[in-house]
Amino acid sequence: MDFALNEEQQQAAEMVRRFAQTEIEPTIGEWDRRQEMSPDVLPRMGELGILGICLPVRYGGQGFDYVTLGLVCEELERVDTTLRVIMSVHMGLCSLTILQWGTEEQKKRFLIPQAQGKEYAGFGLTEPGHGSDAANIRATARREGDTYILNGEKMWISLATKAHNFLVVARTDPNAKPSAGLTAFMITSDMKGVTTGDIHGKLGVRAGSTGWIAMQDVEVPAAYRIGEEGEGFKVAMSALDNGRYTVGAGATGLIRACLEESVAYAKQRETFGVPIAQHQLIQQKLGYMSLWYDTARLLCLRAGWMKNQGLRNTRETSQAKWYATDHSVMAALEAVQIHGAYGFSDEYKVERYLRNSKGAVIYEGTSEIHQLMQAAYALGERTDGKLRCELPAYDTEAWQTE
Ligand code: CAA
């Protein structure tokens, strides 16, 4: 068993750490207060190759592996959750799903501009009335010749007003069992009948972009269908296997942020004549936070390693996402407590960390959904079989060849 990261993985993480710390950190508090995404963020992530970090070079990507994707997400969320959310939807939920299920033409049409940062991507599964119960979504798609006509609404969509392309799921067969009647499509924001809007007033992830998509008689070419008719639920669930991986890896970075800020504060803040770092009750919190960080990181590394090998990892990814996000909320609560009254004000970053941590125990599968999934695996009621299209295993030579 080899726990070491190779040179390429370390260099990619270091490059992203430098970007996030020097270009984002100085102003992120202000963007968070304004509840707006800085217009520089997406173009800079595109320029630096981050938006195509783990896609093959022949599809415009940088050719790094899935473990690197996790490390990059950790570094991004170490500074702010909004940066990692971009990776979750653009790369995890959309680009990797096209890599897994798309035809060669679809890969050329969507992956190349998305990997190069020329087009941004989102994911539309959730609806106003359907989140956890994804199989029962209401959006519809009706085939007419070489076109599908899509109608419906999608809600809580990251990058809704920024993305050019969305992977959406709609019902093509109302008579099939709910999960077997869905089909996935790529739609573009400039298609007639597509409208989008922003949602404001969120508890956290305020420097990010969250919104809705409305589809009214949108004509989508049949060539933009991802997978077969009726495979939409599987496409969406396998997308979540990648999205959840990025969420877990990002939450690991948030735990690290809470730990690092708390250690720095505890060393300089004095009470009862000594730095609070010398009080055992503060040390207990720091000890737990460091354990949570290492455990979350190891669970994510295992999921990334399995992706590299081309192994199904739904169970392991769900575990990593569940553990890391639950513990990022716990770490943020402890970080605020360690900072005392200062932690309760936006003078210190931990207040933003706490607000940001809460979303991830809700989106991409609530903690409750992950508990149920893990119980079903433990009871032998759920197993991960072979899929018609698997996420390709990482192959250094193939991924780095033009
Ligand atoms: N990959 C591929 N196929 C999968 C799969 C996966 N990961 N998981 C299940 N499937 C397949 C099953 O094998 C099964 O196939 P067969 O019918 O051929 O046997 C089919 O899908 C149906 O499976 P189940 O009926 O067993 O359904 P499930 O138990 O897997 O799913 C659920 C139930 C766990 C509650 C699921 O609906 C779920 O995960 N819900 C949460 C949805 C969610 O995470 N939404 C977040 C939206 S995205 C978001 O939040 C992003 C944002 O922008 C903020």
Boltz pocket constraint, residues with backbone or C-beta under 6 A from the ligand:
constraints:
  - pocket:
      binder: B
      contacts: [[A, 89], [A, 123], [A, 125], [A, 126], [A, 131], [A, 132], [A, 133], [A, 134], [A, 135], [A, 156], [A, 157], [A, 158], [A, 179], [A, 233], [A, 234], [A, 235], [A, 237], [A, 238], [A, 240], [A, 241], [A, 314], [A, 362], [A, 363], [A, 364], [A, 365], [A, 366], [A, 369], [A, 373], [A, 383], [A, 387]]
      max_distance: 6.0
